[in-house]
Amino acid sequence: MLRTGTPLEAALTNATKDIERSEDRALAHAIAGHVLRRLGDLDQLIDSTTSQPLAADAKARMVLRIALVQALVLKTPAHAVVATCLPLLEGGPKRLVHGVLGTLLRQGASLPEDRGSLPDPVAMRWGGAWGMGVVAAAKQALASPPPTDLNLRDPATTADYAERLQGESLLPGHVRLHDNASIPAIEGFAAGDWWVQDLSASLPARLLGDGKGRHALDLCAAPGGKTMQLASTGWQVTALDLSEKRMRRLSENLERTGLTAETVIADARKWQTDRQFDAILLDAPCSATGIFRRHPDVIHRIRAKDIATLAELQSDLLDRSRDWLAPDGTLVYATCSLEPSEGEQQVEAFLARHPDMMIDPVRADELPSGIAPNAQGCVRLLPGMLADKGGLDGFFIARFRRR
C-alpha cells in the first residue's frame, strides 16, 4: 500500500482474501492500521538499533514494524510475535530482524500511549493552515481508533437507543458508542433503525432541514448515508453516483432501512437533466485527509498534486450543481478534508464565479454543543474539537442559497 498508493481497505481486501476466519482478518486489519498510525515512531525505534538504516521499503523494515506493533501495541507475547513474523522473511534477513526485535524488547522499548505520528509534510501543511495545536491534536487522535457513531432513522428514538446501547447522544438522531463491537451484531441493525455515520459526516444533510416533500439531489451519494438522512427527513431524493458497485451498496442500505430514493448511475460532470432541485447536497470527492483517524493510510498516500487535482474536480462539480438548483434553492457543499484548497478556497472562488450565489450562514444552534460556525457562516471541523467526547472527523461545510 505504501509503495502503490492503494487505499488500505482495498489492499486488505486483496491481501486477506484467502484468510477464512473473520477474527484473523480483523487482526490483520488492526495490525496494518496501527502500523500506519505509528509509522514514524516505529521507524525511530528500528533505526536506533541498526548500524546502517534499512531502506524505507525494505521487507525487513516492514516486518519489524508489524512485529513491534504486535508486541508494543497489541501486547502479543514475544514468542508469538517471532513465530508469526519471521516466516514472512522466507529467504530474507531473519537473523537481522530477530536480533533487532530482541534488542528492542530487552531494552523495554515503548511507543507513546497518547499520540501517533504524522508524516513531516502533512504536519507542516496542517501546521501552516491551522497551527501546531491542531497538529498535536491530530497526533493524539491517531493514537487509537475513533468511536462508532450511529445515525438513527427516527430521531424520536434517540434517548431509548442511547440507553439500550449504553451510548452517548450529541444531537437528536445520533448515538455514539465507545466500544468497537461488530456492526451487524449491534441491536437495531437488522431492523434498519440506524446506519453508521460519523457525526461530522451527518452535519451536511442536517443543514438542509426537513424536506416536507420537496426534491433534493444527492451528488456523489454512495454508499448512501446522506441519502438515507434526507429520505428519513421527508425529502424526495435523487441519489447520483459514478460507481455502480458503490450504488449497489446504497440500494442495499435503502432496502435495510426501508427508505426510498431514485438512484442514478452517472458522472455528475456529464449528466444531463432539465429538472431543478429545491436542495442539492454535494459531498464532493476529496483527499479524505479529514478521516485520517479512521483511515490512517490517507496521510501516507495523499500528495500535494493529488489535492490540486481533486480541487479542480470539486470546482467543476460545484458549477454543475449550481445549474440544477432552483431559484431560492439551497446548496450544501462538503468535503471530509483538512485542506483549505478543498474548503475555504473553494467557497471564495465559487462565489467569485457566480454572483447569483450567496452564503446562507450556518447557525450555532444547528451544530453540536461546542462547535460554532466561522465568521463567514461556514463550518470547519478540526482535530481536537469535542476531544473529551471522542472527537470528530475533519470536515468543511458551506451552505449556499441562490438569490
DRENZA-48063 format. One record per residue (C-alpha): x, y, z; residue number from 1; residue in one letter. Coordinates in steps of 0.05 Angstrom, whole numbers. Layout:
! DRENZA-48063
c1 | c2 | c3 | nr | rest
X | Y | Z | NUM | A
...
This chain:
! DRENZA-48063
c1 | c2 | c3 | nr | rest
0 | 0 | 0 | 1 | M
56 | 49 | 17 | 2 | L
90 | 34 | -49 | 3 | R
30 | 32 | -95 | 4 | T
-16 | 84 | -62 | 5 | G
-73 | 35 | -58 | 6 | T
-124 | 52 | -4 | 7 | P
-117 | 9 | 57 | 8 | L
-186 | -22 | 52 | 9 | E
-174 | -44 | -20 | 10 | A
-105 | -71 | -4 | 11 | A
-130 | -110 | 56 | 12 | L
-189 | -140 | 17 | 13 | T
-140 | -169 | -33 | 14 | N
-87 | -189 | 18 | 15 | A
-135 | -226 | 64 | 16 | T
-180 | -258 | 12 | 17 | K
-152 | -328 | 29 | 18 | D
-159 | -320 | 105 | 19 | I
-220 | -359 | 127 | 20 | E
-232 | -335 | 198 | 21 | R
-262 | -266 | 206 | 22 | S
-223 | -257 | 271 | 23 | E
-157 | -267 | 234 | 24 | D
-177 | -217 | 180 | 25 | R
-195 | -167 | 235 | 26 | A
-127 | -178 | 267 | 27 | L
-92 | -164 | 201 | 28 | A
-132 | -100 | 194 | 29 | H
-115 | -78 | 264 | 30 | A
-41 | -91 | 254 | 31 | I
-39 | -52 | 189 | 32 | A
-78 | 6 | 219 | 33 | G
-33 | 12 | 279 | 34 | H
30 | 9 | 236 | 35 | V
4 | 68 | 196 | 36 | L
-16 | 106 | 259 | 37 | R
53 | 97 | 290 | 38 | R
98 | 93 | 228 | 39 | L
146 | 149 | 247 | 40 | G
156 | 126 | 319 | 41 | D
164 | 54 | 296 | 42 | L
219 | 74 | 247 | 43 | D
255 | 114 | 301 | 44 | Q
258 | 51 | 344 | 45 | L
283 | 9 | 287 | 46 | I
336 | 59 | 265 | 47 | D
361 | 67 | 336 | 48 | S
382 | -6 | 336 | 49 | T
411 | -20 | 266 | 50 | T
482 | 0 | 249 | 51 | S
460 | 22 | 180 | 52 | Q
390 | 47 | 164 | 53 | P
346 | -3 | 128 | 54 | L
316 | 21 | 62 | 55 | A
247 | 53 | 72 | 56 | A
214 | -1 | 30 | 57 | D
257 | -60 | 54 | 58 | A
217 | -121 | 74 | 59 | K
257 | -127 | 138 | 60 | A
234 | -57 | 159 | 61 | R
161 | -74 | 146 | 62 | M
165 | -139 | 183 | 63 | V
197 | -103 | 242 | 64 | L
141 | -52 | 241 | 65 | R
89 | -108 | 243 | 66 | I
126 | -145 | 298 | 67 | A
134 | -83 | 342 | 68 | L
61 | -64 | 335 | 69 | V
41 | -134 | 358 | 70 | Q
89 | -132 | 416 | 71 | A
81 | -60 | 439 | 72 | L
10 | -41 | 420 | 73 | V
-29 | -106 | 417 | 74 | L
11 | -137 | 474 | 75 | K
22 | -202 | 437 | 76 | T
72 | -248 | 473 | 77 | P
142 | -243 | 445 | 78 | A
146 | -317 | 425 | 79 | H
81 | -310 | 385 | 80 | A
107 | -247 | 351 | 81 | V
170 | -283 | 329 | 82 | V
131 | -344 | 306 | 83 | A
84 | -304 | 262 | 84 | T
133 | -252 | 235 | 85 | C
197 | -289 | 217 | 86 | L
163 | -334 | 166 | 87 | P
147 | -270 | 127 | 88 | L
221 | -265 | 113 | 89 | L
230 | -331 | 77 | 90 | E
298 | -326 | 43 | 91 | G
310 | -258 | 76 | 92 | G
349 | -230 | 135 | 93 | P
314 | -268 | 191 | 94 | K
374 | -263 | 237 | 95 | R
376 | -187 | 230 | 96 | L
302 | -179 | 245 | 97 | V
305 | -227 | 303 | 98 | H
365 | -191 | 332 | 99 | G
334 | -121 | 325 | 100 | V
268 | -143 | 354 | 101 | L
302 | -179 | 412 | 102 | G
346 | -119 | 428 | 103 | T
287 | -71 | 429 | 104 | L
244 | -116 | 473 | 105 | L
301 | -128 | 522 | 106 | R
312 | -53 | 526 | 107 | Q
240 | -43 | 544 | 108 | G
224 | -4 | 481 | 109 | A
156 | 30 | 481 | 110 | S
112 | 75 | 439 | 111 | L
77 | 138 | 464 | 112 | P
9 | 118 | 491 | 113 | E
-24 | 185 | 478 | 114 | D
-4 | 201 | 407 | 115 | R
11 | 173 | 338 | 116 | G
58 | 202 | 287 | 117 | S
45 | 247 | 227 | 118 | L
90 | 248 | 166 | 119 | P
130 | 312 | 165 | 120 | D
99 | 340 | 100 | 121 | P
29 | 331 | 130 | 122 | V
49 | 363 | 197 | 123 | A
79 | 422 | 160 | 124 | M
18 | 431 | 115 | 125 | R
-33 | 427 | 172 | 126 | W
11 | 468 | 219 | 127 | G
15 | 523 | 167 | 128 | G
-60 | 523 | 156 | 129 | A
-87 | 512 | 226 | 130 | W
-30 | 519 | 276 | 131 | G
13 | 470 | 314 | 132 | M
-43 | 459 | 365 | 133 | G
-83 | 424 | 312 | 134 | V
-22 | 382 | 292 | 135 | V
-14 | 360 | 365 | 136 | A
-88 | 343 | 368 | 137 | A
-83 | 303 | 303 | 138 | A
-27 | 262 | 333 | 139 | K
-70 | 248 | 394 | 140 | Q
-128 | 228 | 350 | 141 | A
-83 | 178 | 315 | 142 | L
-66 | 142 | 380 | 143 | A
-128 | 97 | 376 | 144 | S
-187 | 82 | 330 | 145 | P
-246 | 130 | 339 | 146 | P
-314 | 114 | 369 | 147 | P
-372 | 89 | 327 | 148 | T
-428 | 138 | 310 | 149 | D
-498 | 115 | 293 | 150 | L
-547 | 159 | 255 | 151 | N
-619 | 139 | 274 | 152 | L
-674 | 134 | 223 | 153 | R
-723 | 163 | 274 | 154 | D
-694 | 217 | 320 | 155 | P
-751 | 205 | 369 | 156 | A
-716 | 140 | 389 | 157 | T
-651 | 176 | 409 | 158 | T
-658 | 171 | 485 | 159 | A
-683 | 99 | 481 | 160 | D
-625 | 76 | 437 | 161 | Y
-573 | 114 | 477 | 162 | A
-596 | 78 | 539 | 163 | E
-603 | 9 | 507 | 164 | R
-535 | 12 | 474 | 165 | L
-501 | 47 | 533 | 166 | Q
-481 | 103 | 485 | 167 | G
-480 | 178 | 486 | 168 | E
-520 | 226 | 442 | 169 | S
-491 | 292 | 418 | 170 | L
-550 | 311 | 374 | 171 | L
-621 | 285 | 363 | 172 | P
-617 | 224 | 318 | 173 | G
-545 | 209 | 339 | 174 | H
-515 | 157 | 386 | 175 | V
-441 | 148 | 398 | 176 | R
-413 | 81 | 420 | 177 | L
-344 | 77 | 452 | 178 | H
-334 | 2 | 444 | 179 | D
-319 | -24 | 374 | 180 | N
-369 | -81 | 370 | 181 | A
-384 | -118 | 306 | 182 | S
-433 | -73 | 269 | 183 | I
-483 | -126 | 246 | 184 | P
-487 | -152 | 318 | 185 | A
-510 | -85 | 347 | 186 | I
-583 | -82 | 365 | 187 | E
-625 | -48 | 312 | 188 | G
-580 | -64 | 252 | 189 | F
-623 | -118 | 221 | 190 | A
-686 | -76 | 233 | 191 | A
-654 | -18 | 195 | 192 | G
-663 | 30 | 253 | 193 | D
-595 | 63 | 242 | 194 | W
-533 | 66 | 199 | 195 | W
-460 | 80 | 216 | 196 | V
-441 | 152 | 201 | 197 | Q
-391 | 197 | 236 | 198 | D
-423 | 257 | 269 | 199 | L
-384 | 304 | 224 | 200 | S
-409 | 268 | 162 | 201 | A
-481 | 274 | 185 | 202 | S
-480 | 350 | 191 | 203 | L
-485 | 370 | 117 | 204 | P
-552 | 335 | 107 | 205 | A
-577 | 362 | 174 | 206 | R
-564 | 433 | 149 | 207 | L
-617 | 423 | 95 | 208 | L
-672 | 414 | 147 | 209 | G
-738 | 377 | 136 | 210 | D
-757 | 362 | 65 | 211 | G
-833 | 366 | 70 | 212 | K
-839 | 330 | 4 | 213 | G
-792 | 376 | -34 | 214 | R
-739 | 349 | -82 | 215 | H
-666 | 340 | -65 | 216 | A
-607 | 318 | -107 | 217 | L
-552 | 280 | -70 | 218 | D
-489 | 281 | -113 | 219 | L
-432 | 231 | -103 | 220 | C
-483 | 196 | -59 | 221 | A
-457 | 125 | -49 | 222 | A
-455 | 88 | -2 | 223 | P
-517 | 127 | 19 | 224 | G
-511 | 155 | 89 | 225 | G
-533 | 224 | 68 | 226 | K
-586 | 197 | 20 | 227 | T
-617 | 159 | 79 | 228 | M
-614 | 221 | 122 | 229 | Q
-651 | 263 | 70 | 230 | L
-702 | 209 | 56 | 231 | A
-716 | 199 | 131 | 232 | S
-730 | 274 | 139 | 233 | T
-782 | 279 | 84 | 234 | G
-742 | 296 | 22 | 235 | W
-756 | 263 | -45 | 236 | Q
-685 | 244 | -62 | 237 | V
-649 | 232 | -127 | 238 | T
-583 | 198 | -110 | 239 | A
-528 | 202 | -163 | 240 | L
-460 | 168 | -163 | 241 | D
-410 | 146 | -215 | 242 | L
-394 | 78 | -184 | 243 | S
-441 | 21 | -200 | 244 | E
-411 | -21 | -144 | 245 | K
-420 | 33 | -91 | 246 | R
-490 | 46 | -115 | 247 | M
-507 | -27 | -103 | 248 | R
-488 | -15 | -31 | 249 | R
-532 | 47 | -29 | 250 | L
-591 | 6 | -54 | 251 | S
-577 | -48 | -2 | 252 | E
-575 | 5 | 53 | 253 | N
-641 | 35 | 29 | 254 | L
-673 | -34 | 29 | 255 | E
-647 | -49 | 100 | 256 | R
-673 | 16 | 128 | 257 | T
-739 | 16 | 90 | 258 | G
-725 | 83 | 58 | 259 | L
-733 | 102 | -15 | 260 | T
-695 | 145 | -66 | 261 | A
-688 | 149 | -141 | 262 | E
-619 | 124 | -160 | 263 | T
-578 | 146 | -220 | 264 | V
-510 | 118 | -241 | 265 | I
-475 | 173 | -279 | 266 | A
-416 | 221 | -280 | 267 | D
-443 | 286 | -250 | 268 | A
-398 | 325 | -297 | 269 | R
-434 | 295 | -357 | 270 | K
-504 | 280 | -331 | 271 | W
-560 | 319 | -365 | 272 | Q
-627 | 337 | -335 | 273 | T
-679 | 392 | -344 | 274 | D
-701 | 385 | -271 | 275 | R
-685 | 436 | -218 | 276 | Q
-680 | 417 | -145 | 277 | F
-700 | 452 | -82 | 278 | D
-637 | 427 | -48 | 279 | A
-572 | 398 | -72 | 280 | I
-522 | 363 | -27 | 281 | L
-451 | 357 | -56 | 282 | L
-406 | 316 | -12 | 283 | D
-351 | 322 | -62 | 284 | A
-295 | 272 | -77 | 285 | P
-234 | 298 | -38 | 286 | C
-168 | 279 | -8 | 287 | S
-205 | 250 | 53 | 288 | A
-149 | 276 | 98 | 289 | T
-202 | 293 | 150 | 290 | G
-217 | 219 | 163 | 291 | I
-145 | 202 | 178 | 292 | F
-162 | 173 | 246 | 293 | R
-208 | 121 | 212 | 294 | R
-165 | 112 | 151 | 295 | H
-93 | 128 | 171 | 296 | P
-68 | 108 | 102 | 297 | D
-91 | 176 | 74 | 298 | V
-35 | 214 | 109 | 299 | I
16 | 169 | 75 | 300 | H
-17 | 164 | 6 | 301 | R
-43 | 234 | -10 | 302 | I
6 | 284 | -40 | 303 | R
0 | 358 | -57 | 304 | A
-11 | 342 | -130 | 305 | K
-70 | 296 | -112 | 306 | D
-102 | 352 | -72 | 307 | I
-94 | 400 | -130 | 308 | A
-126 | 351 | -179 | 309 | T
-185 | 339 | -132 | 310 | L
-194 | 413 | -121 | 311 | A
-205 | 422 | -196 | 312 | E
-257 | 367 | -195 | 313 | L
-293 | 400 | -137 | 314 | Q
-296 | 466 | -175 | 315 | S
-327 | 431 | -234 | 316 | D
-379 | 396 | -191 | 317 | L
-397 | 460 | -155 | 318 | L
-410 | 494 | -221 | 319 | D
-453 | 436 | -246 | 320 | R
-492 | 436 | -180 | 321 | S
-510 | 509 | -188 | 322 | R
-540 | 495 | -256 | 323 | D
-591 | 446 | -226 | 324 | W
-610 | 490 | -166 | 325 | L
-680 | 521 | -166 | 326 | A
-688 | 595 | -153 | 327 | P
-682 | 607 | -78 | 328 | D
-656 | 535 | -73 | 329 | G
-603 | 512 | -23 | 330 | T
-536 | 480 | -39 | 331 | L
-493 | 448 | 14 | 332 | V
-421 | 434 | -4 | 333 | Y
-378 | 389 | 40 | 334 | A
-311 | 354 | 39 | 335 | T
-281 | 308 | 91 | 336 | C
-215 | 345 | 83 | 337 | S
-168 | 387 | 125 | 338 | L
-141 | 423 | 64 | 339 | E
-162 | 496 | 54 | 340 | P
-159 | 487 | -21 | 341 | S
-216 | 437 | -15 | 342 | E
-256 | 481 | 32 | 343 | G
-249 | 556 | 45 | 344 | E
-214 | 570 | -21 | 345 | Q
-268 | 533 | -60 | 346 | Q
-321 | 578 | -28 | 347 | V
-284 | 641 | -46 | 348 | E
-273 | 620 | -118 | 349 | A
-345 | 595 | -127 | 350 | F
-376 | 660 | -103 | 351 | L
-330 | 699 | -148 | 352 | A
-352 | 658 | -208 | 353 | R
-426 | 661 | -191 | 354 | H
-451 | 728 | -164 | 355 | P
-522 | 699 | -161 | 356 | D
-499 | 653 | -104 | 357 | M
-492 | 674 | -32 | 358 | M
-471 | 643 | 34 | 359 | I
-530 | 620 | 76 | 360 | D
-496 | 625 | 144 | 361 | P
-499 | 564 | 189 | 362 | V
-526 | 580 | 259 | 363 | R
-494 | 555 | 323 | 364 | A
-559 | 521 | 344 | 365 | D
-555 | 476 | 282 | 366 | E
-490 | 446 | 307 | 367 | L
-469 | 402 | 365 | 368 | P
-455 | 438 | 430 | 369 | S
-382 | 460 | 430 | 370 | G
-379 | 472 | 354 | 371 | I
-390 | 540 | 323 | 372 | A
-391 | 566 | 251 | 373 | P
-335 | 611 | 229 | 374 | N
-342 | 686 | 216 | 375 | A
-366 | 672 | 144 | 376 | Q
-420 | 625 | 169 | 377 | G
-385 | 561 | 145 | 378 | C
-366 | 502 | 187 | 379 | V
-293 | 479 | 195 | 380 | R
-284 | 418 | 239 | 381 | L
-213 | 405 | 262 | 382 | L
-175 | 354 | 304 | 383 | P
-183 | 370 | 378 | 384 | G
-255 | 391 | 374 | 385 | M
-300 | 353 | 422 | 386 | L
-239 | 313 | 443 | 387 | A
-270 | 299 | 511 | 388 | D
-328 | 266 | 475 | 389 | K
-286 | 224 | 429 | 390 | G
-270 | 275 | 376 | 391 | G
-294 | 287 | 305 | 392 | L
-272 | 273 | 234 | 393 | D
-243 | 334 | 199 | 394 | G
-295 | 367 | 153 | 395 | F
-312 | 431 | 117 | 396 | F
-384 | 451 | 103 | 397 | I
-413 | 512 | 67 | 398 | A
-486 | 526 | 54 | 399 | R
-505 | 569 | -5 | 400 | F
-571 | 599 | -28 | 401 | R
-588 | 621 | -99 | 402 | R
-611 | 693 | -99 | 403 | R
